[in-house]
Amino acid sequence: MYAVGNNKTAAKFSGVPVDRVRMTAFILSGLAAGLAAVMLTSRIGSTRPNIASGWDTDIITIVVLGGVAITGGKGNIIGVIISNFLLGYLKFGMGVLNIPGKVMNIITGVLLVVAILLPKFTDGLRTSLKAGKAKTAARSGGEK
């Protein structure tokens, strides 16, 4: 799954059955969505077509905060489960404090932006630190 998410062409040349892996991923995703729909409907006791509208930001935040790359090919399910509990407890706590729903959505959006930008910022910082160390090593090596 990681190989197909990273580079379909390279995975195909490596002997991975890309079409079968993608089809299996879509089938499992559909089954999980169907199971979630049945569980939600049985919990509420009724259903309507827009029952989960507005959950998209929460779901994307959970996935990105859990360490799954938006570009694909990187991530783990344990991080997603942990971030699910983290965001659930955060929303529950904000509900206990009577924070309005719009403010909860703003906080979730800010958390999403931070979860996307923080790895890019740390990678850039790490690259610049390595470049600085390389320059320092070249200077000290040249002076000897």
Secondary structure, DSSP 8 states (H G I E B T S, - for coil): -HHHHH-HHHHHHTT--HHHHHHHHHHHHHHHHHHHHHHHHHHHS---TTTTTT-HHHHHHHHHHTT--TTSS---HHHHHHHHHHHHHHHHHHHHTT--HHHHHHHHHHHHHHHHHHHHHHHHHHHHHHHHHHHHHHHHHHH-
